[in-house]
Amino acid sequence: MLPTPRDTLFAVNQIQEDFVFSERVAQVFDDMLDRSIPFYQEVITGTAKLLDIFLRHNDTVIDLGCSTGTTLLQLARLLPDKGLQFTGIDSSPAMLHKARLKAEMFSKQDQVSFVAQDIIDLEQADTGAFLLNYTLQFIRPLRRKEFIRRLFANLRPGGILILSEKKISHDPLLNRRYIDIYHQFKLERGYSELEIAKKREALENILIPFSIEENRELLLAAGFASVETFFQWFNFVSFIAIKPE
């Protein structure tokens, strides 16, 4: 397997600027996800179950903001008999380079491909499923409505959108307590107080989460008929949204 360097980007004063998906981040990104996203693997497993239910044989699955390709490679492993074609789209050359190496290593390059593109400009008609895992929160709020509408238009009838996001609560007490619980989660996974504080500072004004209600309204306004959560852990949530037949 490809080595997975430990995420120590914020352990010392290595990064002073805003968070960007650079070569340095790509090198440690798999470790960063495993240690920063609660139940990351379980959400992928749940996504596979939903794809198995709602997708047709030979459907296309597009992961928007695919990073190093972990999600698509896991889905290809979990759904070997579905005949699905997987495409990962990302604007980071460093992330895509690592994703392609992993696809070759697992002999999945015929089933899983990767494209360098800004996901905002996507045009991929008749797609079976779009995945937006912890990606929408990095798109400026004013652009999200039109972006979700574009995804809806490019899904085939009956197609689905899987959306996973960090969320905020409009209840100040709950919001603060959820952040505290997440802070403890990261401490338990080996991040220091300094690393947590520095990463939070780097992501300020870059990662802008919505509440569950705001995300649901965004999806319903785009035309999705059914919008439900299928996973939640304090300030993390995953939705499935279904386009009418």
N, C-alpha and C positions, 0 to 999 in steps of 0.2 A: 504494500500500500504506500501511497505518497506520505511522506512525513508530515505531521501536523505540528508546526512550531507553536509553543505556548504564547498566548497573548500577553505581552508585557509592554505594549505600546505606551501605556500611561503610567508605568511604574516609576519612571523618572521623567525629566523635562525633555522628552523626545519630541512631543507634538505641542506646539504653541498655537497653531492656527485652528480654524474650524475643521470639523471631521470631514474627510473626503475619502473616497474609495480608491486609494492609491496602491502602489506596489507593496508598500509596507503593510497596509491593512490586508491586502489579499493574502499575503503570506501567513497570517495568523487568523484569518477570518473564520475558518471552520472551528477552531478552538473558541473564538470569541462567541460564535453562535451557541455552541454547546454549553458554554458557561454563563451566557447572558440571557438566553431566551428560555423561560420556564416551559418544560414539557415539549421541547422542540421536536424531538423524535416522535413523540406521541401524536402531535398535530400532523406530521407527515403520514403516519400510519392511518389516522382518521381520514385524511384527505384521500388516501388510496381506497379506502372503503367507499367513500362517496363517489369517486371516479368509477369504481367498479359497478356501482348501482346505476349511475345516470348516463354514462358514456356508451357509445356504440362501438362496435369493432371497427378499427382503423381510424377512429377519431384522432384529432390533433389536440395536444395539450401544450399550452404556451405559458411558460413561467416568466413573468415580467419583473425584471430586476433579479435575475437568476443567480447572481454572484458566482460562486465556484461550482455550481451545478449539483450540489448535494441533494436537493429535493428531487430533481428530475431523475437522478441516478437511483435514488431510493425507490421512487415510484416505478421505474422500469423494472427494478428487482422484484417489487411486491406485486406487479401486475404483468407477469410474463406471457400470459395467454390472451391478453386483451387486444393485441395487435395495434396498440397505440403508438403514435409518433409524437415524440417530445421535442419541443424547441425552447431553448433558453435565450432570452434577449436581455442584454445589459450594455451599458455605455462604457464600462470600465475594461480596457484592454487587459489589465493585469488579472482581473477576475476571470475573464473569458479564457485567457491562456491556461490558467489552472484548471478550469472546467473541462477544456478539451483534453488536457493531459489525463484527467481522471476518467473521462469517457473512453479514451484509448486503453487505459490500464484495465478497465473492467470490460473491454470489448463491447461497448455499447454505442460506438460511433455511428453505426448504421441506424440505430433507433433514436439516439439522442444527439441533437445538433445544437449549435450555438451561433447566435447572430449578434454582431455589434450594431446597436441602433439605440436611439433615444426612444424609450417606450411611449412617450407622449405622441410620437408621430406614427404609431402603429396602424397598419391597415392589413388585416389578415382575416378575410371573410370566411364564414362557415367553420369557425373554430369550435371545437367541442367544449373546451374548458380553458379559462384563463386562471392563472394563479397569481395572486398579489400578496406575497408573504412579507410583511414588515417593510413594504415598499411605498405604499400610498402616503404614509406619514412623512416621507421625504419630498413629496410633491407639494408645491405651494398651494395653500388652501383655495385660492381663487381659480386654480386650474383643475381642481379635482372633479367638479361637476361635469365639465365637458369631456374630461378624460374617461370617466365612468360611462358616460353616454356613448363614447366611441367604442369602448369595449362591448357594451350591450349590442351595438349595431353590428359588430363583427362576430358575435356568437351566432351559431346556428340556432333555429328554434329548438327549445328544450335544453340548450347548452347551459353551462353553469360557470359561475365566478366564485372562486374561493378567496376570501380576503382575511388575512391575519394581521392584526395591528396591536401596538401598544395603545392604551386608551386613557382618557382622563375621566374623572368623575366631577360633575358640577356640584357635588356636595363637598365643601372644603374639608370637613373632618375626614370623610372616607378617602378622599383623594390623598390627603397627607398620610393617612395610615397605610393605604395601599403602597405608596412610595416607600414608606418605612419597611414594609414587608419585603418589597423587591430589593431594597438596599441590603437587608439581612440575607436574602437569597444569594446575592452576589458575594457577600462576605463569606458565606458558607462554601462557596465554590472557589475560594482562593484569591479573590480580588481584595486589595487593600483599600482602606478609607481614602487614601490619596488617589489611587487609580479610579475609584468610583466618582470622586469629586471632579477629577480632571476630565473624565469622559463626559460627565454631565455638562460641564462647561463647554466642551468642544461641540456638543450636540445642541446647545441652546440656540434657538432660532433656526436650526437646520431640521430637526425632527419635531414636527408639530402634530401631536395626536388629536383626534376627535373623540367625542364620547360615543358610547354604543348608539344612543339615539341619533346623533348627527350622522354616523356612518350608515345606519339603517335608512334614514331619510334620503341620503345621497343615492343609495341603491334603488329605493322605491321610485324616486323621482326620475331615474334613468329608464324605468320601465320594467324592472324585474318584478315578477309576480309573487314569488315567495322569497323572503329574506329571514333567515333564522341563524342564531348562534349555535355552533356545535361544540364549542369549547370555550371555557373562560377560567382564568386563574388570576384573581385580583385585578391588576391593571393590564392584562393581556387577554385578547379575545379573538376568536375565529368565526367567520360567517360563511354560510353558503347562500348564494343568490341564484335563482333559477329563471331563465328566460322562458316566457310562455311558448307553448308549441304553436 
